[in-house]
Amino acid sequence: MKTLTLSADWSPRPDFRLGKKDVDRKRTYLGSNVWRNPRLDVCSKPDPTPGEEEVVIRVRACGICGSDVHMAQADEAGYTLYPGLTAFPVILGHEFSGEVVEAGRRALNKRTGEVFAPGEAVTAEEMLWCGTCRPCADGYPNHCERLEELGFTVDGALAQYVKVPARQVWSLEGLRDRFGSDELYLVGSLTEPFSVSYNALFVRGGGLLPGDNAVVFGGGPIGLAAVFLLKRAGAAQVILSEPAPVRANLGRRLGADHVLNPLEQDVAEAILELTGGEGAKLYLEAAGAPDKTLPQMMKCIWEGKALNSVVVLVGRADRPIPLDGEVFQVRRASLVGSQGHSGHGIFPSVLKVMAASSGLTQLITQRISIDQAPDYLCALRTDKEQCKVTVTDF
């Protein structure tokens, strides 16, 4: 099968020390401290075969994520920009959908209670949690002690076929009545980023009540999914901070009441003015630049009338952030981090929202072939006019 594979050299920085979960020359939780000279290659690999509890899926659509871009991008010293869990070489891709082609004899479909049948339209979680460690047993699979990640440590879905444990596979058949065959798979490939937003807003961030205000920093796919979800949850005003015109316009179409350009205006002052001096209940950092956005949020919290505001960090950033504890103490505010999308009924809830929605595929601004993917992974380092580039031709 044809695949998009990323390789890199194991070349730790001088101050790096192997952690308990790292595997020398193979795997690390601190990718940007170890992997050097990342290289992309469209190459052929053997088709996967399923184990007893696994499903092989023919990929119909797979989005390119910002993490894919950062894994393939190097800093001035040649180290990959992605800071997290990685094991190379690996087939990239984790935002996908497709149809079942083969299933192991114990690979059960949660929709039917039977073994997955060929032809079933499906998507899958990216985080391959074990289900037996303490965090999994306590209900926190996003923090699994034996975590593997599709497209990061095990072969992903930028390929003609992908193999996934059945426990992480979810049926898309409930969306088929609303969407035609082609659109079904495009929508299905958005389930993972929408689930990341859902987890950040409603599980980690505690959600909001109808009439509350919310602010989203960053109009990438996670931020735009958040705009959509917040408006459906009843937010009175959803304010998006995003400089790129295409993403800003998408934000408006998905429900943002106001879109601010941080390159042209004082975002904090604008938020306070738009909310009558109140500020927001929920602030989402989805820009991956908390060193720049958090001071704006703290200004809103400090000068605004709202108490008990929540700041959620979901964008990944390998750099220190400014933090004024007095702001959070005096204003009864909270700062929480959010990782992943699994557990708490998130995937099935997002699929239900999608089944009752329309216009979601406007997030996909470009459809490409797998042969074009390396060029787009390079272009997306600087091109913020695109939102979601999705591979549909394998």
VEXDREN-371709 format. One record per residue (C-alpha): x, y, z; residue number from 0. Coordinates in Angstrom, 3 decimals, always signed. Each point is the difference from the previous one (the first is absolute). Layout:
<pts>
{u:X, v:Y, w:Z, num:NUM}
...
</pts>
This chain:
<pts>
{u:+0.000, v:+0.000, w:+0.000, num:0}
{u:+1.053, v:+3.616, w:-0.526, num:1}
{u:+0.858, v:+1.937, w:+3.180, num:2}
{u:+1.353, v:+3.341, w:+1.196, num:3}
{u:+2.776, v:-0.922, w:+2.437, num:4}
{u:+2.043, v:+2.304, w:+2.233, num:5}
{u:+3.512, v:-0.947, w:+1.078, num:6}
{u:+2.490, v:+1.883, w:+2.196, num:7}
{u:+3.356, v:-0.494, w:+1.701, num:8}
{u:+0.235, v:-0.821, w:+3.711, num:9}
{u:+2.367, v:+2.795, w:+1.075, num:10}
{u:-0.813, v:+1.196, w:+3.546, num:11}
{u:+0.840, v:+3.530, w:+1.090, num:12}
{u:+2.925, v:+0.132, w:+2.465, num:13}
{u:-2.209, v:+0.458, w:+3.081, num:14}
{u:-2.521, v:-2.735, w:-0.918, num:15}
{u:-0.370, v:-3.001, w:+2.306, num:16}
{u:-2.098, v:-3.070, w:-0.734, num:17}
{u:-3.205, v:-0.129, w:+2.030, num:18}
{u:-1.661, v:-3.088, w:+1.444, num:19}
{u:-2.278, v:-0.362, w:-3.031, num:20}
{u:+2.575, v:+0.854, w:-2.666, num:21}
{u:+1.577, v:-2.736, w:-2.120, num:22}
{u:+3.549, v:+0.760, w:-1.092, num:23}
{u:+0.270, v:+0.737, w:-3.753, num:24}
{u:-3.676, v:-0.802, w:-0.557, num:25}
{u:-2.533, v:+1.948, w:+2.076, num:26}
{u:-0.189, v:+3.126, w:+2.173, num:27}
{u:-2.549, v:+2.204, w:+1.726, num:28}
{u:+2.109, v:+3.070, w:-0.866, num:29}
{u:+0.289, v:-0.116, w:-3.778, num:30}
{u:+1.481, v:+3.469, w:-0.520, num:31}
{u:+2.868, v:-0.902, w:+2.353, num:32}
{u:+1.002, v:-3.145, w:-1.892, num:33}
{u:-1.040, v:-0.330, w:-3.656, num:34}
{u:+2.104, v:+1.771, w:-2.605, num:35}
{u:-0.104, v:+0.444, w:-3.784, num:36}
{u:-3.615, v:-1.094, w:-0.656, num:37}
{u:-0.581, v:-1.440, w:-3.476, num:38}
{u:-3.215, v:-0.760, w:-1.908, num:39}
{u:-0.332, v:-2.796, w:-2.523, num:40}
{u:-2.942, v:-1.274, w:-2.045, num:41}
{u:+0.866, v:-3.692, w:-0.059, num:42}
{u:-1.483, v:-3.474, w:-0.204, num:43}
{u:-0.527, v:-2.215, w:+3.051, num:44}
{u:-1.777, v:-3.352, w:+0.457, num:45}
{u:-3.754, v:+0.088, w:+0.550, num:46}
{u:-0.868, v:-0.478, w:+3.696, num:47}
{u:-1.777, v:-3.116, w:+1.303, num:48}
{u:-2.212, v:+0.113, w:+3.094, num:49}
{u:+0.558, v:-1.746, w:+3.291, num:50}
{u:-2.901, v:-1.567, w:+1.894, num:51}
{u:-1.269, v:+3.344, w:+1.350, num:52}
{u:+1.097, v:+2.225, w:-2.864, num:53}
{u:-1.626, v:+1.521, w:-3.080, num:54}
{u:+1.606, v:+0.793, w:-3.361, num:55}
{u:-1.547, v:+3.069, w:-1.601, num:56}
{u:+0.242, v:+1.259, w:-3.555, num:57}
{u:+0.694, v:+3.715, w:+0.451, num:58}
{u:-2.377, v:+2.268, w:-1.899, num:59}
{u:+1.003, v:+3.376, w:+1.497, num:60}
{u:+2.849, v:+1.074, w:+2.282, num:61}
{u:+0.611, v:+3.573, w:+1.110, num:62}
{u:+3.424, v:+1.557, w:+0.493, num:63}
{u:+0.314, v:+1.191, w:+3.604, num:64}
{u:+2.245, v:+2.762, w:+1.316, num:65}
{u:+1.853, v:-2.675, w:+1.958, num:66}
{u:+0.822, v:-1.759, w:-3.292, num:67}
{u:+1.428, v:+3.266, w:-1.307, num:68}
{u:+2.069, v:+0.565, w:+3.143, num:69}
{u:+1.333, v:-3.558, w:+0.068, num:70}
{u:+1.304, v:+0.469, w:-3.532, num:71}
{u:+1.381, v:+3.489, w:+0.718, num:72}
{u:+3.421, v:+0.681, w:+1.525, num:73}
{u:+1.348, v:+2.896, w:+2.036, num:74}
{u:+3.310, v:+1.722, w:-0.748, num:75}
{u:+1.915, v:-2.857, w:+1.626, num:76}
{u:-1.891, v:-2.602, w:-2.018, num:77}
{u:-2.265, v:-1.273, w:+2.806, num:78}
{u:-3.662, v:-0.752, w:-0.676, num:79}
{u:-2.334, v:+2.685, w:+1.340, num:80}
{u:-2.545, v:-2.455, w:+1.409, num:81}
{u:+0.626, v:-0.310, w:+3.767, num:82}
{u:-1.958, v:-3.145, w:+0.816, num:83}
{u:-0.112, v:-3.794, w:-0.105, num:84}
{u:+1.598, v:-1.350, w:-3.196, num:85}
{u:+1.663, v:-3.129, w:-1.421, num:86}
{u:+1.504, v:+0.100, w:-3.477, num:87}
{u:-0.176, v:-1.145, w:-2.724, num:88}
{u:-3.796, v:+0.137, w:-0.064, num:89}
{u:-2.821, v:+0.446, w:-2.485, num:90}
{u:-1.585, v:+3.372, w:+0.774, num:91}
{u:-3.719, v:+0.775, w:+0.240, num:92}
{u:-2.653, v:-0.275, w:+2.696, num:93}
{u:-3.027, v:+2.094, w:-1.098, num:94}
{u:-1.664, v:-2.528, w:-2.250, num:95}
{u:-2.980, v:-2.020, w:-1.079, num:96}
{u:-0.478, v:-3.017, w:-2.220, num:97}
{u:-1.710, v:-3.318, w:-0.431, num:98}
{u:+0.734, v:-3.314, w:+1.689, num:99}
{u:+1.628, v:-2.582, w:-2.270, num:100}
{u:+0.942, v:-2.673, w:+2.560, num:101}
{u:-0.495, v:-0.593, w:+3.715, num:102}
{u:+1.363, v:-2.441, w:+2.555, num:103}
{u:-2.353, v:-2.542, w:+1.524, num:104}
{u:-0.309, v:+2.001, w:+3.228, num:105}
{u:-0.085, v:+3.465, w:-1.580, num:106}
{u:-3.436, v:+1.087, w:+1.200, num:107}
{u:-2.030, v:+2.860, w:-1.435, num:108}
{u:-1.480, v:+2.162, w:+2.779, num:109}
{u:-2.963, v:+0.819, w:-2.249, num:110}
{u:-1.098, v:-3.593, w:-0.582, num:111}
{u:+1.689, v:-2.037, w:+2.709, num:112}
{u:+1.283, v:-2.304, w:-2.745, num:113}
{u:+3.334, v:-0.296, w:-1.794, num:114}
{u:+0.599, v:+2.906, w:-2.377, num:115}
{u:-1.343, v:-0.833, w:-3.459, num:116}
{u:+1.774, v:+1.030, w:-3.221, num:117}
{u:-1.337, v:+3.258, w:-1.411, num:118}
{u:-0.834, v:+1.633, w:+3.347, num:119}
{u:+0.825, v:+3.727, w:-0.115, num:120}
{u:+2.211, v:+0.842, w:+2.982, num:121}
{u:+2.378, v:+2.438, w:+1.635, num:122}
{u:+2.351, v:-0.553, w:+2.929, num:123}
{u:+1.604, v:+1.610, w:+2.999, num:124}
{u:+3.624, v:+1.017, w:-0.375, num:125}
{u:+0.949, v:-0.849, w:+3.593, num:126}
{u:+0.409, v:-3.765, w:+0.362, num:127}
{u:-0.537, v:-0.354, w:+3.750, num:128}
{u:+0.578, v:-3.374, w:+1.637, num:129}
{u:-3.062, v:-0.164, w:+2.275, num:130}
{u:+1.875, v:-1.733, w:+2.853, num:131}
{u:+2.418, v:+2.549, w:+1.531, num:132}
{u:-1.038, v:+2.171, w:+2.957, num:133}
{u:-0.931, v:+3.146, w:-2.006, num:134}
{u:-2.101, v:-2.107, w:-2.401, num:135}
{u:-1.677, v:-1.827, w:+2.889, num:136}
{u:-0.718, v:+3.347, w:+1.669, num:137}
{u:-1.672, v:+1.264, w:-3.181, num:138}
{u:+2.838, v:+2.105, w:-1.425, num:139}
{u:+1.049, v:-1.814, w:-3.193, num:140}
{u:+1.599, v:+3.149, w:-1.443, num:141}
{u:+2.697, v:-0.479, w:+2.636, num:142}
{u:+0.550, v:-3.728, w:-0.491, num:143}
{u:+3.339, v:-1.203, w:+1.381, num:144}
{u:+0.476, v:-2.306, w:-2.994, num:145}
{u:-1.309, v:+2.435, w:-2.568, num:146}
{u:+0.647, v:-0.509, w:-3.697, num:147}
{u:-1.074, v:+2.612, w:-2.527, num:148}
{u:-1.186, v:-0.623, w:-3.540, num:149}
{u:+2.317, v:+1.819, w:-2.379, num:150}
{u:+2.469, v:+0.851, w:+2.769, num:151}
{u:+1.273, v:-3.289, w:+1.435, num:152}
{u:-1.894, v:-2.563, w:-2.113, num:153}
{u:-0.797, v:+0.128, w:-3.702, num:154}
{u:-2.772, v:+2.426, w:-0.814, num:155}
{u:-2.531, v:+0.735, w:-2.714, num:156}
{u:+1.869, v:+1.917, w:-2.692, num:157}
{u:+0.008, v:-3.293, w:-1.850, num:158}
{u:-2.385, v:-2.118, w:-2.023, num:159}
{u:-0.734, v:-2.175, w:+3.048, num:160}
{u:+0.357, v:+0.380, w:+3.756, num:161}
{u:-0.296, v:-2.513, w:+2.854, num:162}
{u:-1.695, v:+1.099, w:+3.240, num:163}
{u:-1.123, v:-1.797, w:+3.191, num:164}
{u:-3.773, v:-0.476, w:-0.133, num:165}
{u:-0.506, v:+1.708, w:+3.364, num:166}
{u:+1.097, v:+3.298, w:-1.582, num:167}
{u:-2.141, v:-0.371, w:-3.164, num:168}
{u:-3.379, v:+1.761, w:-0.290, num:169}
{u:-2.695, v:-0.503, w:-2.628, num:170}
{u:-1.056, v:+2.852, w:-2.284, num:171}
{u:-3.165, v:-1.759, w:-1.148, num:172}
{u:-2.139, v:+2.318, w:+2.142, num:173}
{u:+1.072, v:+2.884, w:-2.249, num:174}
{u:-0.835, v:-1.695, w:-3.269, num:175}
{u:-3.608, v:+1.285, w:-0.190, num:176}
{u:+1.169, v:+3.618, w:+0.121, num:177}
{u:+3.103, v:-0.251, w:-2.165, num:178}
{u:+0.584, v:-1.678, w:-3.326, num:179}
{u:+2.809, v:-2.517, w:-0.379, num:180}
{u:+2.700, v:+2.496, w:-0.965, num:181}
{u:-0.922, v:+2.608, w:+2.633, num:182}
{u:-0.410, v:-2.696, w:+2.660, num:183}
{u:+3.711, v:-0.791, w:-0.080, num:184}
{u:+1.030, v:+3.665, w:-0.079, num:185}
{u:-2.122, v:+0.715, w:+3.082, num:186}
{u:+1.267, v:-3.176, w:+1.654, num:187}
{u:+3.596, v:+1.166, w:-0.394, num:188}
{u:-0.848, v:+3.071, w:+2.104, num:189}
{u:-1.167, v:-2.044, w:+2.995, num:190}
{u:+3.417, v:-0.059, w:+1.690, num:191}
{u:+0.677, v:+3.784, w:-0.044, num:192}
{u:-3.594, v:+0.711, w:+1.047, num:193}
{u:+0.453, v:-2.459, w:+2.883, num:194}
{u:+3.177, v:+1.768, w:+1.103, num:195}
{u:-2.004, v:+3.242, w:+0.178, num:196}
{u:-2.905, v:-1.706, w:+1.768, num:197}
{u:+2.316, v:-1.410, w:+2.665, num:198}
{u:+1.671, v:+3.379, w:+0.531, num:199}
{u:-3.258, v:+1.959, w:+0.253, num:200}
{u:-2.434, v:-2.276, w:+1.771, num:201}
{u:+2.067, v:-2.569, w:+1.895, num:202}
{u:+3.154, v:+1.844, w:+1.043, num:203}
{u:-1.467, v:+3.508, w:-0.205, num:204}
{u:-3.294, v:-0.905, w:+1.678, num:205}
{u:-2.110, v:+1.451, w:-2.800, num:206}
{u:-2.251, v:+3.019, w:+0.264, num:207}
{u:-3.647, v:+0.926, w:+0.508, num:208}
{u:-2.208, v:+1.552, w:-2.663, num:209}
{u:+0.669, v:+3.729, w:+0.138, num:210}
{u:+3.669, v:-0.256, w:+0.955, num:211}
{u:+2.681, v:+1.586, w:-2.176, num:212}
{u:+2.937, v:-1.927, w:-1.445, num:213}
{u:+3.250, v:+0.997, w:-1.723, num:214}
{u:+2.074, v:-2.192, w:-2.316, num:215}
{u:+3.599, v:+0.910, w:-0.798, num:216}
{u:+1.073, v:-1.620, w:-3.282, num:217}
{u:-2.133, v:-0.825, w:-3.032, num:218}
{u:+1.598, v:-3.262, w:-1.028, num:219}
{u:-2.149, v:-3.153, w:-0.175, num:220}
{u:-0.090, v:-0.459, w:+3.816, num:221}
{u:-0.936, v:+3.634, w:+0.577, num:222}
{u:-2.618, v:+0.053, w:-2.760, num:223}
{u:-1.529, v:-3.226, w:+1.293, num:224}
{u:-0.171, v:+1.710, w:+3.400, num:225}
{u:-1.834, v:+2.986, w:-1.492, num:226}
{u:-2.574, v:-2.356, w:-1.501, num:227}
{u:-0.452, v:-2.009, w:+3.207, num:228}
{u:-0.191, v:+3.054, w:+2.275, num:229}
{u:-2.718, v:+1.609, w:-2.070, num:230}
{u:-2.009, v:-3.225, w:-0.049, num:231}
{u:+0.403, v:-0.199, w:+3.792, num:232}
{u:-1.727, v:+3.367, w:+0.396, num:233}
{u:+2.802, v:+2.514, w:+0.412, num:234}
{u:-1.368, v:+3.548, w:-0.219, num:235}
{u:+3.120, v:+1.340, w:-1.690, num:236}
{u:+2.786, v:-2.050, w:-1.549, num:237}
{u:+3.024, v:+2.161, w:-0.745, num:238}
{u:+2.792, v:-1.345, w:-2.212, num:239}
{u:+3.505, v:+1.449, w:-0.180, num:240}
{u:+1.534, v:-0.917, w:-3.368, num:241}
{u:+2.049, v:+2.059, w:-2.499, num:242}
{u:-0.277, v:-2.154, w:-3.154, num:243}
{u:-2.935, v:+1.222, w:-2.177, num:244}
{u:-1.103, v:-3.453, w:-1.216, num:245}
{u:-0.087, v:-1.428, w:+3.525, num:246}
{u:-1.664, v:+3.142, w:+1.331, num:247}
{u:-2.784, v:-0.317, w:-2.584, num:248}
{u:-0.420, v:-3.684, w:+0.805, num:249}
{u:-0.341, v:+0.971, w:+3.666, num:250}
{u:-2.856, v:+2.357, w:-0.852, num:251}
{u:-1.773, v:-2.664, w:-2.044, num:252}
{u:+0.365, v:-2.542, w:+2.816, num:253}
{u:-1.553, v:+2.296, w:+2.579, num:254}
{u:+2.485, v:+2.595, w:+1.252, num:255}
{u:-1.837, v:+3.210, w:+0.907, num:256}
{u:+3.183, v:+2.054, w:-0.218, num:257}
{u:+3.407, v:-0.664, w:-1.556, num:258}
{u:+3.005, v:+2.006, w:+1.187, num:259}
{u:+3.323, v:+0.435, w:-1.779, num:260}
{u:+2.802, v:-0.109, w:+2.620, num:261}
{u:+2.403, v:+1.604, w:-2.480, num:262}
{u:-2.145, v:+3.110, w:-0.324, num:263}
{u:-1.674, v:+0.559, w:+3.375, num:264}
{u:+0.296, v:-0.450, w:+3.741, num:265}
{u:-1.950, v:-3.243, w:+0.370, num:266}
{u:-0.546, v:+0.301, w:+3.765, num:267}
{u:-1.376, v:+3.535, w:-0.294, num:268}
{u:-2.289, v:-1.102, w:-2.832, num:269}
{u:-1.317, v:-2.970, w:+2.001, num:270}
{u:-0.814, v:+2.211, w:+2.975, num:271}
{u:-1.725, v:+2.538, w:-2.236, num:272}
{u:-2.050, v:-2.636, w:-1.847, num:273}
{u:-1.162, v:-1.592, w:+3.260, num:274}
{u:-0.872, v:+3.260, w:+1.756, num:275}
{u:+2.966, v:-0.326, w:+2.337, num:276}
{u:-0.944, v:-3.516, w:+1.099, num:277}
{u:+2.531, v:-2.207, w:-1.769, num:278}
{u:-0.666, v:-3.707, w:-0.509, num:279}
{u:-0.801, v:-3.129, w:+1.937, num:280}
{u:+2.262, v:-2.161, w:-2.172, num:281}
{u:+3.252, v:+0.807, w:-1.800, num:282}
{u:+1.538, v:-2.593, w:-2.325, num:283}
{u:+3.663, v:+0.148, w:-1.033, num:284}
{u:+0.028, v:-1.829, w:-3.338, num:285}
{u:+2.650, v:+2.096, w:-1.738, num:286}
{u:+2.968, v:-1.882, w:+1.459, num:287}
{u:+1.416, v:+3.345, w:+1.142, num:288}
{u:-0.910, v:+0.320, w:+3.698, num:289}
{u:+2.983, v:+2.287, w:+0.608, num:290}
{u:-1.815, v:+2.575, w:-2.145, num:291}
{u:-3.660, v:-0.762, w:+0.703, num:292}
{u:-0.007, v:-0.677, w:+3.739, num:293}
{u:+0.872, v:+3.621, w:+0.924, num:294}
{u:-3.048, v:+1.118, w:-1.998, num:295}
{u:-2.226, v:-2.481, w:+1.839, num:296}
{u:+1.369, v:+1.081, w:+3.390, num:297}
{u:-0.695, v:+3.647, w:-0.843, num:298}
{u:-3.606, v:-0.878, w:-0.838, num:299}
{u:-0.386, v:-1.968, w:+3.233, num:300}
{u:+1.627, v:+2.693, w:+2.146, num:301}
{u:-1.866, v:+2.967, w:-1.473, num:302}
{u:-3.263, v:-1.763, w:-0.848, num:303}
{u:-3.020, v:-0.415, w:+2.261, num:304}
{u:-0.337, v:-3.782, w:-0.408, num:305}
{u:+1.168, v:-2.244, w:+2.824, num:306}
{u:+0.840, v:-3.707, w:-0.256, num:307}
{u:+1.347, v:+0.186, w:-3.540, num:308}
{u:+1.794, v:-3.076, w:-1.353, num:309}
{u:+3.037, v:+0.069, w:-2.284, num:310}
{u:+0.607, v:-3.241, w:-1.916, num:311}
{u:+3.339, v:-0.710, w:-1.680, num:312}
{u:-0.417, v:-2.426, w:-2.909, num:313}
{u:+2.561, v:+1.271, w:-2.541, num:314}
{u:+3.372, v:-1.721, w:+0.413, num:315}
{u:+2.990, v:+2.274, w:+0.641, num:316}
{u:+3.459, v:-0.931, w:+1.218, num:317}
{u:+0.801, v:+3.288, w:+1.720, num:318}
{u:-0.615, v:+1.718, w:+3.367, num:319}
{u:-3.148, v:+2.040, w:+0.537, num:320}
{u:-0.499, v:+3.164, w:+2.081, num:321}
{u:-2.263, v:-0.525, w:+2.990, num:322}
{u:-1.221, v:+2.470, w:+2.623, num:323}
{u:-1.405, v:-1.994, w:+2.892, num:324}
{u:-1.611, v:+3.099, w:+1.512, num:325}
{u:-2.359, v:+0.245, w:-2.971, num:326}
{u:-1.269, v:-3.553, w:+0.502, num:327}
{u:-0.239, v:+0.325, w:+3.794, num:328}
{u:-1.800, v:+3.317, w:+0.179, num:329}
{u:-2.351, v:-0.685, w:-2.896, num:330}
{u:-0.754, v:-3.613, w:+0.987, num:331}
{u:+1.233, v:-1.126, w:-3.430, num:332}
{u:+1.352, v:-3.389, w:-1.047, num:333}
{u:+2.711, v:-1.121, w:-2.406, num:334}
{u:-0.232, v:-3.554, w:-1.325, num:335}
{u:+1.830, v:-2.021, w:-2.607, num:336}
{u:-1.702, v:-2.292, w:-2.487, num:337}
{u:+1.475, v:-2.961, w:-1.840, num:338}
{u:-1.694, v:-2.444, w:-2.313, num:339}
{u:-3.546, v:-0.982, w:-0.822, num:340}
{u:-0.755, v:-3.392, w:+1.548, num:341}
{u:-2.305, v:-1.090, w:+2.803, num:342}
{u:-3.040, v:+1.744, w:+1.545, num:343}
{u:-2.171, v:-0.963, w:-2.980, num:344}
{u:+1.736, v:+2.620, w:-2.138, num:345}
{u:+0.176, v:-1.765, w:-3.376, num:346}
{u:-3.632, v:-1.204, w:+0.016, num:347}
{u:-1.179, v:+3.440, w:+1.168, num:348}
{u:+1.882, v:+1.741, w:-2.795, num:349}
{u:-1.390, v:-2.461, w:-2.550, num:350}
{u:-3.520, v:+0.832, w:+1.184, num:351}
{u:+0.681, v:+3.721, w:-0.365, num:352}
{u:+1.343, v:-0.600, w:-3.500, num:353}
{u:-3.037, v:-2.092, w:-0.942, num:354}
{u:-2.208, v:+2.975, w:+0.856, num:355}
{u:+2.136, v:+2.619, w:-1.768, num:356}
{u:+0.835, v:+1.302, w:-3.443, num:357}
{u:+2.754, v:+2.079, w:-1.536, num:358}
{u:+2.809, v:-1.788, w:+1.820, num:359}
{u:+1.967, v:-0.861, w:-3.115, num:360}
{u:+0.669, v:+3.686, w:-0.694, num:361}
{u:+2.876, v:-0.459, w:+2.454, num:362}
{u:+1.669, v:-2.101, w:-2.712, num:363}
{u:+1.479, v:+2.637, w:-2.287, num:364}
{u:+2.088, v:-2.310, w:-2.204, num:365}
{u:-0.209, v:-3.622, w:-1.112, num:366}
{u:+3.244, v:-1.569, w:-1.254, num:367}
{u:+1.683, v:-3.273, w:-0.914, num:368}
{u:+2.501, v:-1.782, w:+2.230, num:369}
{u:+2.719, v:+0.827, w:-2.550, num:370}
{u:-0.654, v:+3.713, w:+0.612, num:371}
{u:+0.093, v:-0.348, w:+3.797, num:372}
{u:+3.753, v:+0.658, w:+0.515, num:373}
{u:-0.234, v:+3.321, w:-1.844, num:374}
{u:-3.043, v:+1.045, w:+2.024, num:375}
{u:+1.663, v:-0.988, w:+3.285, num:376}
{u:+2.753, v:+2.460, w:-0.906, num:377}
{u:-2.347, v:+2.719, w:-1.265, num:378}
{u:-2.211, v:-0.149, w:+3.111, num:379}
{u:+2.905, v:+1.150, w:+2.152, num:380}
{u:-0.747, v:+3.540, w:-1.144, num:381}
{u:-3.255, v:-0.185, w:-1.996, num:382}
{u:-2.799, v:+0.930, w:+2.404, num:383}
{u:-2.520, v:+0.610, w:-2.763, num:384}
{u:-0.775, v:-3.711, w:-0.076, num:385}
{u:-2.013, v:-1.503, w:+2.842, num:386}
{u:-0.133, v:-3.779, w:-0.379, num:387}
{u:+1.853, v:-1.658, w:-2.855, num:388}
{u:-1.291, v:-3.546, w:-0.452, num:389}
{u:+1.412, v:-2.916, w:-1.977, num:390}
{u:-2.777, v:-1.780, w:-1.885, num:391}
{u:+1.940, v:-1.569, w:-2.876, num:392}
{u:+2.258, v:-2.894, w:+1.002, num:393}
</pts>
